[in-house]
Amino acid sequence: MTQYTTFDSPIGELLAVSDDESLIRLDMRGGRRPVPIDPSWRRDDDAPALAGTRSQLSQYFAGERTEFQLPMRMIGNEFEQSVWAALREIPYGETRSYGEIAREIGHPSASRAVGLANGRNPIAVIVPCHRVIGADGSLTGYGGGLEIKRALLEHEQSSYAARRASWPPRS
């Protein structure tokens, strides 16, 4: 059975969708291509994968979480899966270019294909497609819009800088 919940966040309303065990979608409702709520889905704000998603995203936006530990099931072809796996390896507070991701997955001339796979990422924020930028450092396409991409990157970079400034902890 497919369940969903919606909740507010600093980047607007989010839609989280799960099967019985895993998060399968996370979308920004105000993005360029919002996913409609399927009438066959059942609203369940307390489904374990959805409650965990809401909790961990709340911690992320509060600057208390830099990594997510959620069960996820992402449906895509082999190339998309390799791109999405590479996205999950980009450290919090850092960025990579499409070309860097293409080289990392062993397809150095596939930066455009990486961009397409990045755009098909079904789990926004948690699988950090917002951390992928143009080779010249410019912000390029993002399903939630460039303002949201910029806000997510600024959030991570300021939180990352604050963490580094307070390290090592003083006793």
Secondary structure by P-SEA (a helix, b strand, c coil): cccbbbbbccccbbbbbbccccccccccccccccccccccbbbbcccaaaaaaaaaaaaaaacccccccccccccccaaaaaaaaaaaaccccccccaaaaaaaacccccaaaaaaaaaacccccccccccccccccccccccccaaaaaaaaaaaaaaaaaaaaaccccc
